[in-house]
Amino acid sequence: MKENSELKKKVQELSKRCRLLERAVERLEEELRRYRARPFLEEEFEGVRVYEKELINLLKSREVVSSDEIFAHLGVDPSESAVIKAISRQLENLEAYGLVKYTPTGWRWIG
């Protein structure tokens, strides 16, 4: 009986720690998205802009991908307007380079 009680307490402690770590990971992922978005948001940015590899792979793997599907796949919260703007700029740049084309149903890789 005592052993069972101790195990339950240990499970509760581990569950609490797991939730805490999950929240920390979420915050770090959000911070990383904002950091990666910054070069696409600054008009005067000088240097190399690194495109989101997941975005490129997603576009290459499907016939057409809507903007909403892109944001969902990349785990972007709709309230993260700066990140959405940065991804939109990446798509616009890829279109300017002739790698993607916007269609009425979404973005299509043509590169």
Secondary structure, DSSP 8 states (H G I E B T S, - for coil): -HHHHHHHHHHHHHHHHHHHHHHHHHHHHHHHHHHHHHHHH-TT--S-----HHHHHHHHHSS-B-HHHHHHHTT--TT-HHHHHHHHHHHHHHHHTTSEEEETTEEEE--
